[in-house]
Amino acid sequence: MRISQTRLRAVVLGVSATLGVCQAFAGETHKESRMEIAPGGTLTVTTGGGSVNLKQGAVGAAVVAYTTHSDKVEVDRTSTADHRRIEIRTHVLTEQKPAADESKVDYEISIPPGVSVTVSTVSAPITADGVSGEMNLSSESGQVTVRNANRSHVIMQGVAAPVSLTNLSAARIDIMANSGAVQLTNVWGPKIHVATSSGNISYQGDCSGVGSYWFSTHSGNIDLALPETASVDLAARTYNGTLENDFPLQKKSHTSSSPPKQGSSFAGTSHSGASAVELQSINGKIRVKKQQ
């Protein structure tokens, strides 16, 4: 029986496509393990590329699932005898030189309540969804996203990647960033402190929680959008940049320092001034506006 050239070509192309799919998944391996960890324990993740996704888990154990994309890397998992410390590390095998895609590992980790987590990556984006407790997160170029949590303590040092914080209540935020922009939406708590070198800072919320809100940047811009109901005691200062204020503030009748210099600073209160808000920039623009 003869096969026409058109049909033969279709068969060859189909086989080639199938082989391509097989090759693409040939080095992909998925594993999952349950690791006991005591309340108050710490979990540390160190990796290069790929992704790290964190979520809230059940008491007593962390569930660590990961996918490698080649046989040139492996994941080391260690735990102390008292189950108070877990370490997870992406490791390149000896004499292997994986390409960027081959060295990636994708993590999905469930964190028990009361366990602190430290994640350090090179290019892997980090996402924490619904995770309470202390999180120390760092990525050189992968975006860091934290959302939908109550009573979280988020710590970031030297982050160069963009940072997004959304829907965090009763939070404690300590961020020292380099060039990455930091965006906060519906974030409130007793301490919200963000400082950047050249990255922009934007905040949209009501600064509630009778907290301390401090935003500082060297050469980036600061944008603060508040609802008319926000109760703040606000002070803004820039040394070489510009100021814009479109939020109704009442001038203070008494100040503890010299009066603000016109054009470089302003201060005032709204309602009872429950939360202290301080904005500071060296060269960037500071804008305060009323939410529409």
N, C-alpha and C positions, 0 to 999 in steps of 0.2 A: 504494500500500500504506500503510495506516494504522499508525502506531506508537502504542501505548497510552501514556497519561500516565505510568504507572509506569516503563515502559521508557525513555521520553524523559528522565525525571528522572534515572534511573540513568546514562544516557549523558552528560548535562550534568555530573553530579557527577564522573564519571570523567574527563572532559576538564578540569574545574576542578582535580582532584587532580594530573593530569599537568602542567598549567601551573604549579601551585604547586611541584612538584618541579623543573621546569626553571628557575623563577625562583630557587629556593634554591641551585642549583648554577651559575647563570649567571655569577657572578663568581668562581667557584672555579678556581684555576689551580695545577697541580702542576709543579714543575721540579726537575731534579737535575743537579748538575755535579761533576766531579772536579777538585780544585784541588791542584796540587803544593805540598808543604811540606817543608822540610828538617828533619832531625833537630835537636832543640833549639829549633825554631821555636815561635811562639805563634799561637793562633787566638782571636779575640775575637768574641763575639756580643752585640749590643745590640738589644733588642726590647721591645715593650710587652706585649700580650696574646697568647694562643694557648698554645703549649707548646714546650719545648725538650727533646729526648731525645738523649742522648749515648751512644755505645757505642764499644768498641774496634775500630779498623779495621786495615788493612794498612799496611805501611811505605811511605812515599813520597808519599802523597796523602791529603787529606781528602775524603770524599764528602759533599756538602751537598745534602740534599733538603728542599724546603719547599713548603708549600701556603698560598696566599693565598686569602682569602674574599671579596674584592671587588677592583675595579679602581681603588680609591682609594689603595691602598698598593703599594709595590714593595720589592724586596729589593736592596740594593746589596752587591756582592761585589768586594772589591779585594785585590790581592796585590802584595807588593814584588817587584822584579826578581830578588832573590836567593832568593825563595821562603821567606824566614824569618818572614814575618808575613802572616797572612790576617785581614781584617776583614769581618764580615757585619753589616749593619745594616738593620732595618726602617725604611722611610722613607715618610711620608705625602706624597702628591703635592701640589703647589702648588694652593692655593685649594680643596682638598678637605677636607671635614669628616666623616670616616667615623664611623659609630656604633661602639659598643664591639665588636660582633660583626664589623663590616666591617673593623676595624683589626687583627684577630687574624691571626697567622701561625704555622703549626705547622712546627717544624724537626725533622728527623732527621739527625744528623751523626755520621759515623764519624771517630774521632780516631786517627791513627797513634801507635804507641808512641814515647815520647820527646818528644812535643809537649805543651806546656802550654796550657790552655784557660781563658779568662775569659768568663763568661756573666753579663750584667746584664739583669734584666727588671723590669717593673712588676708585672704580675699573672700572668704565665705561669709555671706550675709547671715546675721543672727536674728531670729525672731522668737520672742517670748510672749505667749498668749495665755493670760489668766494665771500667771505665776506670782504667788505671794512670797514674801521673804526677801532675803538679800541676794542680789545678782550683781556680780562684777563682770562687766562685758567689755570686750575690746576687739576691734577689727581694723586693719589698716586700710582696706578699700571696700569691704562689703558693708552694706547698709545694716544698721542696728535698729530693730523695731521692737518696742515693748508696748503692750496694749491690754486693756480689759482686766485690771487687777486691783485688789484692795490691800493696803498696807504693805506695799513693796518698798524695798530700799534698793534703788538703782545707782550703781557706781560705775563711772567710766573715766579712764585716765588716758590721755594722749590719743584719743580717737581721731582718725583722719577721715573716716567715712561719714556719710549722712546719718543722722539720728532722728528717729520719729517716736514720740511718746504720745499715746492716745488713751483716754478714758482710764486714768489712774487716780484712785481716791485714797485719801489719807496716806499719801506717798512721801517718801524721803528721796530726794534726787540730788546727787553729787556728780556733776559732769565737768571735766576739764578736757576740752576738745582742741584739736589743732585747726585744720582747714575745713572740716566737715560742718555743714549746716545743721542746726538743731531746731526741730519743730515740736512744740508742745501744744496739744489740743485737749481741753477738758482734763487738765491735770491740776490737782490741788493737794495740799498737805501741810504739815508743820514746817517742812524745810524743802524749798525748791531752789537749788543753787546751780547755775549754768555759767561757765566761762569758756570763751573760745579765743583763738589767736586771730584767725581771719575769717572764720565761718559766721554766717548770719544766724541770728536767734529770732525765732517767732513764737509768740505765746498767744493763744486764744482760749479764754476761760474767765472765771470770776475771781481768781486768787483767794478762794475761800479757805476755811480751816484755821483761821487765826494764825497764819503762818508767816514765815520769812521767805520772801521771794527776792532773789538776787541774780541779776543777769548782767554779765560783763563781757566786753569784747574789745580787742585792740583795733582791728581795722574792718571788722564786719559791721553789719547793720542790726539794730534791734527793733522789732515790730511788736507792739503790745496792743491787743484788741480786747477791750473789757465791756461787759454789759453795763447798762446804766445803774443796775442794782449793786454793782461791786462795791464792797466796803474796804477801801485801801487808804493807806498813808504812803503816798508815793513821792519819791525824789528821783530826778533824772539829771545826769551831768555828762557832758562831752567836752573834751579838751580842744580838739581841732576839728570836730565834725559839726553837724547841724542838729537842731531839735525841731520837732513838730508835735503839737499837742492839740487834739480835737476831742478831749475827754473833759467833762465838767468837773473841775477841782476847786475846792474852797481853799483860799490862802490861809496859811497858819497864822494865828495871832502871835504866837511866840515860837522862836526857833532857838536851838541850842548852839548854833554856829552863826557865822556872818551871813547876811542876806544873800540869796542866790544872785550870781552875776547875770545880768540881762544878756540873753542870747546864747549862753553856754550851759544854763541849768534852770530847772524850775522845780517847784515842790508844792504839794497841797494834799488835801484829804477829800474823800468821798464817803458820805454817810458817817459811820462811827470810826472809820479808819482801822478796822479790825486787823487787817494784814499789812505788814510792812513790805513795801515794794521798792527796791533800789535798782536803777538802771544806770550803767556806766559804760562809756565808750571813749577810746582815745581819738581815733580818726573817723569812725563810722557815724552814720545817721541814726538817731533815735526818734521813733514815731510812736505816739500813743493816740489811739483812736477809740471811738465808741462803736461797739458792735451794732450792726444794722439788724 
